[in-house]
Amino acid sequence: MSQFFQVHPENPQPRLIKQAVEIIKAGGLVVYPTDSSYALGCQIGDKGAIERIRRLRQLDDKHNFTLMCCDLSQLGLFAKVDTGAFRALKSHTPGPYTFILNATREVPRLVLHPKRRTIGLRVPGHPIAQALLAQLGEPMMSVSLILPGDTLPLSDPEDMRERLERHVDLIIDGGIGGVSASTVINLAEGEAQIVRVGCGDPTPFAEPA
């Protein structure tokens, strides 16, 4: 049975955030809100937890996981960022955008795209996500909370509790979430390429940077 924390969406309770991070560090899977939709996350490099996410979401090894980072300086440790990419990142983070970039050696191999060695990275703007990442002190592996057979992310924490309480270790209730995933922009090949349109405005990336 999973634990269920009701966390204030604007002023997260430090005690609950600390407990949530302890669960993550112990190998747990956590459902938490972001500024796009709810997400499913675990500690970076935790093979067992990542395999649990793959089974739960029915993902193959070609799916790009996302590294949730607390800020750009942390993101820069895990991705190769040139001048053009840095400008795009600085203008659109934190926010509901995931950027695909070439990974550095700091990224665990099991979460890389097997052929392209790329990784999705994001700096979320949601206060709960930010509090988790600050307390964790490192990026968190994440995917959108879209379950097999669904086309939209789960948005109601009570629905999550009903469907996931035997599959995850913690559900953080931060209120009703969005039903749009993040907008995905590929910056790994120089010019920005829009991979998926979500709740982030794709217009700035419609023309080459």
C-alpha positions as CSV (number, residue, x, y, z in Angstrom):
1,M,0.0,0.0,0.0
2,S,1.3,3.4,-0.9
3,Q,1.5,6.4,1.4
4,F,-0.6,9.4,0.6
5,F,0.6,12.9,1.5
6,Q,-1.5,16.0,1.2
7,V,1.0,18.8,0.4
8,H,0.2,22.5,0.0
9,P,0.7,23.3,-3.7
10,E,2.2,26.8,-3.0
11,N,3.9,26.3,0.4
12,P,4.9,22.7,0.7
13,Q,5.3,21.5,4.3
14,P,9.1,20.8,4.9
15,R,8.3,17.8,7.1
16,L,6.4,16.0,4.3
17,I,8.9,17.0,1.7
18,K,11.7,15.5,3.8
19,Q,9.7,12.3,4.3
20,A,9.0,12.1,0.6
21,V,12.7,12.4,-0.2
22,E,13.6,9.6,2.3
23,I,11.2,7.4,0.4
24,I,12.8,8.2,-2.9
25,K,16.3,7.6,-1.6
26,A,15.1,4.2,-0.2
27,G,14.3,3.1,-3.8
28,G,10.6,4.2,-3.8
29,L,8.4,5.4,-6.7
30,V,6.6,8.7,-6.1
31,V,3.8,10.4,-7.8
32,Y,4.1,14.2,-7.7
33,P,2.8,17.3,-9.4
34,T,4.6,19.4,-11.9
35,D,3.7,22.6,-13.7
36,S,2.3,20.5,-16.6
37,S,0.8,17.3,-15.2
38,Y,1.5,14.8,-12.5
39,A,4.6,12.7,-13.0
40,L,6.1,9.4,-11.7
41,G,9.6,9.7,-10.3
42,C,12.5,7.8,-8.7
43,Q,16.1,8.3,-7.7
44,I,18.5,8.7,-10.6
45,G,20.4,5.5,-11.4
46,D,18.1,3.3,-9.3
47,K,17.8,0.3,-11.6
48,G,15.1,-1.5,-9.7
49,A,12.9,1.6,-9.5
50,I,13.4,2.5,-13.1
51,E,12.4,-1.1,-14.1
52,R,9.3,-0.7,-12.0
53,I,8.4,2.5,-13.9
54,R,9.0,0.7,-17.3
55,R,6.6,-2.1,-16.2
56,L,4.0,0.3,-14.8
57,R,4.0,2.5,-17.9
58,Q,4.8,-0.4,-20.3
59,L,7.7,1.4,-21.8
60,D,10.4,0.0,-24.1
61,D,14.1,0.8,-23.9
62,K,13.7,3.5,-26.6
63,H,11.6,5.7,-24.3
64,N,13.3,8.9,-23.3
65,F,13.2,9.4,-19.5
66,T,13.3,12.9,-18.2
67,L,15.8,14.2,-15.6
68,M,14.0,16.7,-13.4
69,C,16.6,19.3,-12.3
70,C,16.2,22.1,-9.8
71,D,18.1,24.7,-11.9
72,L,20.2,25.2,-15.0
73,S,23.5,24.7,-13.1
74,Q,22.4,21.2,-12.1
75,L,21.1,20.5,-15.6
76,G,24.5,21.4,-17.1
77,L,26.2,18.6,-15.2
78,F,24.1,16.0,-17.1
79,A,23.8,17.5,-20.6
80,K,26.1,19.0,-23.2
81,V,24.8,22.6,-23.6
82,D,26.1,24.8,-26.3
83,T,25.5,28.6,-26.6
84,G,22.3,28.3,-28.6
85,A,20.9,25.7,-26.3
86,F,21.8,27.7,-23.2
87,R,19.9,30.7,-24.5
88,A,16.8,28.6,-25.1
89,L,17.1,26.9,-21.7
90,K,17.6,30.2,-19.9
91,S,14.5,31.8,-21.6
92,H,12.2,28.8,-20.9
93,T,13.1,27.4,-17.5
94,P,11.6,26.8,-15.1
95,G,8.6,25.9,-17.1
96,P,6.5,23.1,-18.8
97,Y,9.2,22.2,-21.3
98,T,11.3,19.1,-21.7
99,F,14.6,19.5,-23.7
100,I,16.3,16.6,-25.4
101,L,20.0,17.1,-25.2
102,N,23.2,15.0,-25.6
103,A,24.0,13.4,-22.3
104,T,27.3,13.7,-20.4
105,R,28.9,10.7,-18.7
106,E,27.1,11.6,-15.5
107,V,23.8,10.1,-16.9
108,P,23.3,6.4,-16.1
109,R,23.4,4.3,-19.3
110,L,20.2,2.5,-18.5
111,V,18.1,5.7,-19.0
112,L,19.8,6.9,-22.2
113,H,18.3,6.5,-25.6
114,P,20.2,3.3,-26.7
115,K,21.4,4.7,-30.1
116,R,21.5,8.5,-29.8
117,R,22.8,8.8,-26.2
118,T,20.3,11.6,-25.5
119,I,18.3,12.4,-22.4
120,G,15.3,14.6,-21.7
121,L,15.9,17.4,-19.1
122,R,13.5,19.7,-17.4
123,V,13.4,22.4,-14.7
124,P,9.9,22.4,-13.4
125,G,8.3,25.5,-11.9
126,H,5.8,23.8,-9.5
127,P,6.7,24.6,-5.9
128,I,6.2,20.9,-4.8
129,A,8.5,19.6,-7.5
130,Q,11.1,22.3,-6.7
131,A,11.0,21.5,-3.0
132,L,11.5,17.8,-3.7
133,L,14.5,18.5,-6.0
134,A,16.1,20.9,-3.6
135,Q,15.8,18.5,-0.7
136,L,17.0,15.6,-2.8
137,G,20.1,17.5,-4.0
138,E,20.2,15.7,-7.4
139,P,18.0,15.2,-10.4
140,M,15.0,12.8,-10.3
141,M,14.2,10.4,-13.0
142,S,10.6,11.1,-14.2
143,V,8.0,10.2,-16.8
144,S,4.5,11.7,-17.2
145,L,1.8,9.9,-15.3
146,I,0.0,8.4,-18.4
147,L,-1.0,4.8,-17.7
148,P,-1.4,2.1,-20.4
149,G,-4.7,2.6,-22.2
150,D,-5.0,6.2,-21.3
151,T,-4.3,9.2,-23.6
152,L,-4.1,11.9,-20.9
153,P,-2.1,12.1,-17.7
154,L,-4.0,11.3,-14.5
155,S,-5.1,14.5,-12.8
156,D,-7.2,13.6,-9.7
157,P,-5.1,12.4,-6.7
158,E,-8.1,10.3,-5.6
159,D,-8.1,8.5,-8.9
160,M,-4.3,8.0,-8.6
161,R,-4.8,6.5,-5.1
162,E,-7.5,4.1,-6.4
163,R,-5.4,2.9,-9.4
164,L,-1.9,3.1,-8.1
165,E,-1.8,2.4,-4.4
166,R,-0.5,-1.1,-4.9
167,H,2.1,0.0,-7.5
168,V,3.9,3.0,-6.1
169,D,5.3,3.9,-2.7
170,L,4.0,7.5,-2.3
171,I,1.3,9.7,-3.9
172,I,1.7,13.4,-3.2
173,D,-1.6,15.1,-3.4
174,G,-1.0,18.7,-4.5
175,G,-4.5,19.3,-5.8
176,I,-6.0,18.6,-9.2
177,G,-3.3,18.5,-11.8
178,G,-3.1,19.4,-15.5
179,V,-4.0,17.0,-18.3
180,S,-1.3,18.1,-20.7
181,A,2.2,16.8,-20.7
182,S,5.2,19.1,-21.2
183,T,6.2,20.4,-24.6
184,V,9.2,18.5,-25.8
185,I,12.0,20.3,-27.8
186,N,15.0,18.5,-29.3
187,L,18.1,20.6,-29.0
188,A,20.5,17.7,-29.5
189,E,21.1,18.3,-33.2
190,G,21.7,22.1,-33.3
191,E,18.4,23.6,-34.6
192,A,15.5,23.3,-32.2
193,Q,12.9,20.6,-33.3
194,I,9.5,20.4,-31.8
195,V,8.9,16.8,-30.8
196,R,5.6,17.1,-28.9
197,V,3.3,20.0,-28.3
198,G,2.1,20.1,-24.7
199,C,1.2,22.9,-22.3
200,G,4.3,24.9,-23.1
201,D,4.0,27.4,-26.0
202,P,6.0,25.9,-28.9
203,T,5.9,29.2,-30.9
204,P,9.5,30.4,-30.0
205,F,10.9,27.1,-31.3
206,A,9.0,27.1,-34.6
207,E,11.9,28.9,-36.3
208,P,15.5,27.9,-36.1
209,A,17.2,29.5,-33.1
